[in-house]
């Protein structure tokens, strides 16, 4: 079976006969050539795209790692700077606590960081190790400062409650402790305190810190303030015109507790000052001149 192709012009005429089997084979062959050529080109292009995608992934990771490295480096620098500042402050605290200990007669070495704990920062040491040492040093310093505070508070309380000085801001010593002539009947009588005369209305002050155990009138004393200073010591301030404290008040050394007066068994404006040790009146004079 065959196909005849006729080409006809004005002056020419061409007729060509083709076998159907050969014609189909030629068409299939040409088609395969075009298909293979097209597929090969497309495969190379696709592979190039895939290769670019694969290359882009690691490059992005490299860029990310670089950014993380730079960011981490900056954070580490800031952390090291903060540690250095903390170390400086820790050294200052050491100096202050040592100075306070020395001024109060304490052993300086007991209130500074031991060499084993107070390790200075080093570029060669691991950062985590330095952070741990800094934390240990800070914790130990807090304990030292707490102990020093407790000791100084105790010393301050002891010093403040220690009786010393005169019970008046202005005035003069007018009568001593001991046997004297009673101003009312002229008979020898035991005077169990010291009198300070002065201008009525002037301040009567506490000679030591303590707690007010009496504030009111009492027979013979008139307006009376009594203060407990601990360790079995109490003071009394009598004949006051006005009381400026009440029972239960905590007073400090030198604080005004009353105004000088002439109440009770009194012949003139003065304060009758007594010191009691375990409930018994003793001579206040040694305490006045401490």
Secondary structure per residue as TSV (DSSP state, phi and psi in degrees):
chain	resnum	aa	ss	phi	psi
A	1	X	-	360.0	139.1
A	2	X	E	-143.7	167.3
A	3	X	E	-121.8	134.5
A	4	X	E	-109.0	125.6
A	5	X	E	-106.8	124.3
A	6	X	E	-113.1	123.4
A	7	X	E	-115.1	120.5
A	8	X	E	-126.1	127.9
A	9	X	-	-120.4	-167.5
A	10	X	S	-67.3	-45.3
A	11	X	S	-113.1	-7.5
A	12	X	-	-127.6	161.3
A	13	X	E	-152.2	120.3
A	14	X	E	-121.9	132.9
A	15	X	E	-126.3	132.3
A	16	X	E	-135.9	132.1
A	17	X	E	-109.0	131.9
A	18	X	E	-121.5	144.5
A	19	X	E	-77.8	136.3
A	20	X	H	-61.9	-41.1
A	21	X	H	-62.5	-44.0
A	22	X	H	-67.2	-38.5
A	23	X	H	-63.0	-44.9
A	24	X	H	-63.6	-41.8
A	25	X	H	-62.1	-41.3
A	26	X	H	-65.0	-43.5
A	27	X	H	-61.7	-45.3
A	28	X	H	-62.2	-41.8
A	29	X	H	-63.0	-46.7
A	30	X	H	-61.4	-40.4
A	31	X	H	-62.1	-42.4
A	32	X	H	-63.6	-39.6
A	33	X	H	-61.2	-46.7
A	34	X	H	-64.7	-38.1
A	35	X	H	-65.3	-46.6
A	36	X	H	-64.6	-43.4
A	37	X	H	-62.0	-44.9
A	38	X	H	-64.8	-41.4
A	39	X	H	-68.4	-39.1
A	40	X	H	-64.7	-44.5
A	41	X	H	-63.3	-43.5
A	42	X	H	-64.2	-37.0
A	43	X	H	-66.7	-41.8
A	44	X	H	-63.8	-42.5
A	45	X	H	-63.8	-45.3
A	46	X	H	-62.5	-40.7
A	47	X	H	-63.5	-36.6
A	48	X	H	-65.4	-41.3
A	49	X	H	-61.6	-47.3
A	50	X	H	-59.5	-40.8
A	51	X	H	-64.8	-40.3
A	52	X	H	-64.6	-40.3
A	53	X	H	-61.6	-45.4
A	54	X	H	-63.4	-39.9
A	55	X	H	-68.3	-35.1
A	56	X	H	-65.3	-38.0
A	57	X	H	-56.5	-58.2
A	58	X	H	-61.0	-35.8
A	59	X	H	-64.7	-40.3
A	60	X	H	-63.3	-39.2
A	61	X	H	-64.5	-41.0
A	62	X	H	-61.5	-45.5
A	63	X	H	-60.8	-41.7
A	64	X	H	-64.2	-42.8
A	65	X	H	-62.1	-41.2
A	66	X	H	-61.1	-43.8
A	67	X	H	-63.3	-44.2
A	68	X	H	-62.1	-39.9
A	69	X	H	-63.3	-45.2
A	70	X	H	-65.2	-42.6
A	71	X	H	-64.3	-43.8
A	72	X	H	-63.3	-40.1
A	73	X	H	-61.1	-42.5
A	74	X	H	-64.8	-42.2
A	75	X	H	-65.1	-39.6
A	76	X	H	-64.0	-40.3
A	77	X	H	-61.7	-43.2
A	78	X	H	-64.4	-41.0
A	79	X	H	-63.8	-42.7
A	80	X	H	-63.4	-38.3
A	81	X	H	-63.8	-40.8
A	82	X	H	-66.2	-39.6
A	83	X	H	-62.8	-39.8
A	84	X	H	-64.1	-40.4
A	85	X	H	-65.0	-40.6
A	86	X	H	-64.5	-39.1
A	87	X	H	-62.3	-40.8
A	88	X	H	-63.1	-45.1
A	89	X	H	-65.1	-36.8
A	90	X	H	-64.0	-40.4
A	91	X	H	-65.1	-37.8
A	92	X	H	-64.6	-42.6
A	93	X	H	-61.1	-38.0
A	94	X	H	-60.5	-44.8
A	95	X	H	-64.5	-42.4
A	96	X	H	-65.5	-46.4
A	97	X	H	-65.3	-36.7
A	98	X	H	-65.0	-40.7
A	99	X	H	-65.7	-43.4
A	100	X	H	-63.0	-40.5
A	101	X	H	-63.1	-43.6
A	102	X	H	-64.2	-43.8
A	103	X	H	-63.6	-27.8
A	104	X	T	-103.1	16.3
A	105	X	T	73.9	23.2
A	106	X	-	-100.0	163.0
A	107	X	-	-75.9	119.2
A	108	X	G	-59.9	-40.2
A	109	X	G	-61.7	-22.2
A	110	X	G	-76.7	-10.6
A	111	X	G	-127.5	22.5
A	112	X	S	-122.2	157.6
A	113	X	-	-68.1	132.7
A	114	X	-	-62.1	152.8
A	115	X	T	-60.0	-32.0
A	116	X	T	-66.0	-27.4
A	117	X	T	-97.3	-39.5
A	118	X	-	-81.6	64.6
A	119	X	-	-84.2	124.9
A	120	X	-	-73.4	154.0
A	121	X	-	-64.1	144.1
A	122	X	-	-138.2	139.5
A	123	X	S	-68.8	-23.9
A	124	X	S	-84.8	-19.1
A	125	X	S	-82.0	155.0
A	126	X	-	-68.3	142.1
A	127	X	H	-63.4	-44.0
A	128	X	H	-61.4	-38.6
A	129	X	H	-64.6	-40.9
A	130	X	H	-67.5	-37.3
A	131	X	H	-63.7	-43.0
A	132	X	H	-62.8	-42.6
A	133	X	H	-65.7	-38.2
A	134	X	H	-64.5	-41.1
A	135	X	H	-62.7	-42.5
A	136	X	H	-63.2	-41.9
A	137	X	H	-65.1	-42.5
A	138	X	H	-64.9	-42.8
A	139	X	H	-62.0	-42.7
A	140	X	H	-66.3	-38.2
A	141	X	H	-66.2	-39.2
A	142	X	H	-59.5	-42.7
A	143	X	H	-63.3	-41.6
A	144	X	H	-62.4	-46.3
A	145	X	H	-66.1	-36.3
A	146	X	H	-63.8	-42.8
A	147	X	H	-64.7	-42.8
A	148	X	H	-64.1	-41.3
A	149	X	H	-60.7	-44.8
A	150	X	H	-61.3	-43.6
A	151	X	H	-65.0	-45.3
A	152	X	H	-65.7	-36.1
A	153	X	H	-63.2	-41.9
A	154	X	H	-63.2	-42.2
A	155	X	H	-64.9	-39.8
A	156	X	H	-66.3	-43.3
A	157	X	H	-62.1	-43.1
A	158	X	H	-62.8	-42.3
A	159	X	H	-68.4	-42.5
A	160	X	H	-68.4	-37.0
A	161	X	H	-81.6	-9.8
A	162	X	S	-69.9	123.4
A	163	X	-	-71.4	132.4
A	164	X	-	-167.8	146.1
A	165	X	S	93.2	-179.0
A	166	X	-	-91.4	150.7
A	167	X	S	-86.1	7.1
A	168	X	B	-129.5	149.2
A	169	X	S	-79.4	-32.5
A	170	X	S	-140.2	139.0
A	171	X	-	148.7	-176.8
A	172	X	E	-139.3	154.3
A	173	X	E	-74.9	118.4
A	174	X	E	-111.6	-15.7
A	175	X	E	-157.5	135.7
A	176	X	-	-95.1	170.4
A	177	X	S	-74.7	140.2
A	178	X	E	125.2	-169.6
A	179	X	E	-70.9	132.7
A	180	X	E	-150.1	170.4
A	181	X	E	-79.8	124.6
A	182	X	-	-61.6	128.5
A	183	X	T	-68.2	-13.8
A	184	X	T	-98.5	-40.7
A	185	X	T	-118.5	-4.6
A	186	X	-	77.5	1.1
A	187	X	-	-85.1	150.7
A	188	X	E	-62.3	127.5
A	189	X	E	-140.5	144.7
A	190	X	E	-73.6	119.2
A	191	X	E	-95.5	111.4
A	192	X	-	-92.0	23.4
A	193	X	S	-159.8	-164.4
A	194	X	E	-126.1	140.1
A	195	X	E	-104.3	137.4
A	196	X	E	-120.9	116.0
A	197	X	E	-87.8	156.1
A	198	X	-	-177.4	-170.5
A	199	X	-	-78.0	131.0
A	200	X	T	-60.3	134.0
A	201	X	T	96.9	-8.5
A	202	X	-	-73.6	163.4
A	203	X	E	-76.8	139.9
A	204	X	E	-106.8	126.2
A	205	X	E	-117.7	152.0
A	206	X	-	-71.4	136.3
A	207	X	S	-89.2	2.1
A	208	X	S	-169.5	157.9
A	209	X	-	-71.8	150.0
A	210	X	E	174.9	-164.6
A	211	X	E	-116.9	132.2
A	212	X	E	-71.5	120.3
A	213	X	E	-104.9	-11.7
A	214	X	E	-153.1	135.1
A	215	X	E	-150.1	98.0
A	216	X	E	167.9	-172.5
A	217	X	E	-80.7	143.9
A	218	X	E	-144.4	143.8
A	219	X	T	-52.2	128.1
A	220	X	T	85.3	-36.8
A	221	X	T	-86.2	-19.8
A	222	X	E	67.8	-136.6
A	223	X	E	-72.6	113.0
A	224	X	E	-121.0	138.7
A	225	X	E	-120.2	130.8
A	226	X	E	-122.9	134.4
A	227	X	E	-125.2	133.0
A	228	X	E	-95.1	122.1
A	229	X	E	-103.6	3.5
A	230	X	E	82.3	169.6
A	231	X	T	56.6	30.1
A	232	X	T	79.0	7.9
A	233	X	E	-104.5	135.3
A	234	X	E	-136.2	154.1
A	235	X	E	-126.1	150.5
A	236	X	E	-127.0	142.1
A	237	X	E	-129.7	106.9
A	238	X	E	-111.0	167.2
A	239	X	E	70.7	23.4
A	240	X	E	-76.4	149.6
A	241	X	S	-85.1	-36.2
A	242	X	E	-136.9	136.2
A	243	X	E	-103.0	131.0
A	244	X	-	-105.8	4.8
A	245	X	-	-130.1	168.0
A	246	X	-	-131.2	164.6
A	247	X	T	-58.0	132.5
A	248	X	T	97.6	-13.2
A	249	X	-	-67.4	145.2
A	250	X	E	-97.5	125.5
A	251	X	E	-116.2	154.2
A	252	X	-	-105.4	163.6
A	253	X	T	-62.8	129.4
A	254	X	T	86.9	-1.7
A	255	X	-	-75.1	139.2
A	256	X	E	-69.4	128.5
A	257	X	E	-115.7	-13.8
A	258	X	E	-166.1	174.8
A	259	X	E	-115.9	136.1
A	260	X	-	-54.9	138.8
A	261	X	B	-149.2	-164.1
A	262	X	-	-140.8	45.5
A	263	X	-	-97.4	162.3
A	264	X	S	75.6	-151.9
A	265	X	S	-82.9	83.5
A	266	X	-	-141.9	149.0
A	267	X	S	-111.4	3.6
A	268	X	S	178.8	168.8
A	269	X	S	-66.3	116.4
A	270	X	E	-166.8	168.5
A	271	X	E	-114.3	131.6
A	272	X	E	-93.3	116.6
A	273	X	E	-110.6	123.9
A	274	X	E	-123.7	149.0
A	275	X	E	-121.0	125.6
A	276	X	E	-113.3	132.4
A	277	X	E	-116.7	114.0
A	278	X	T	54.1	41.0
A	279	X	T	85.8	1.7
A	280	X	E	-118.8	132.3
A	281	X	E	-67.4	134.6
A	282	X	E	-127.7	169.0
A	283	X	-	-66.8	120.6
A	284	X	S	-75.8	-13.3
A	285	X	H	-56.9	-44.4
A	286	X	H	-59.3	-30.9
A	287	X	H	-74.5	-33.1
A	288	X	H	-65.7	-38.8
A	289	X	T	-101.0	25.2
A	290	X	-	-68.7	360.0
